[in-house]
Amino acid sequence: MKEAKDVLRIVGMVLLGLFVFLVVLPFVLKAVGLAVGLLAFLIGLAVNLLYFAVAIAVGYLILVGIRALLR
């Protein structure tokens, strides 16, 4: 009978762990999705900032070239 108690205790622990895992899993996945979304937004922002910086640099070089030709 002691073996049956131990088996039931182990089965109960496994079922409890499975229940907790299934309840917590959606929250964990949502948190991971938010973190990945934020990271993707920040990377996109950095890339757009680089494009803007390159455009300003090219515009400046064009203006400096025109000024040098006019002198």
C-alpha positions in Angstrom: 0.0 0.0 0.0 2.9 2.3 0.7 4.1 1.9 -2.9 0.7 2.9 -4.2 0.8 6.1 -2.0 4.2 6.9 -3.4 3.0 6.4 -7.0 0.0 8.5 -6.4 2.1 11.2 -4.8 4.5 11.2 -7.9 1.5 11.2 -10.3 0.0 14.1 -8.4 3.2 16.1 -8.5 3.6 15.5 -12.3 0.0 16.6 -12.9 0.4 19.7 -10.7 3.6 20.5 -12.6 1.9 20.0 -15.9 -1.0 22.2 -14.8 1.3 25.0 -13.6 3.3 24.8 -16.9 0.2 25.0 -19.0 -1.2 28.0 -17.0 2.1 29.9 -16.9 3.2 29.1 -20.5 0.9 31.7 -22.2 2.1 34.4 -19.9 5.7 33.5 -20.5 5.2 33.5 -24.3 3.5 36.8 -24.2 6.3 38.3 -22.2 8.9 36.9 -24.7 6.8 38.2 -27.6 6.8 41.7 -26.0 10.5 41.6 -25.4 11.2 40.4 -29.0 8.9 43.1 -30.4 10.6 45.8 -28.4 14.0 44.5 -29.5 12.8 44.5 -33.2 11.5 48.1 -32.8 14.8 49.3 -31.3 16.8 47.6 -34.1 14.5 49.1 -36.7 14.9 52.5 -35.1 18.6 52.2 -35.1 18.6 51.2 -38.8 16.4 54.2 -39.7 18.7 56.5 -37.7 21.6 55.2 -39.7 19.8 55.9 -43.0 19.0 59.4 -41.8 22.6 60.0 -40.9 23.9 58.8 -44.2 21.4 61.0 -46.0 22.5 64.0 -44.0 26.2 63.2 -44.8 25.5 62.8 -48.5 23.6 66.1 -48.5 26.4 67.8 -46.7 29.0 66.5 -49.2 26.9 67.7 -52.1 26.6 71.2 -50.6 30.3 71.3 -49.9 31.0 70.2 -53.5 28.7 72.9 -54.9 30.3 75.5 -52.7 33.8 74.4 -53.8 32.8 74.6 -57.5 31.4 78.1 -57.0 34.6 79.5 -55.6 
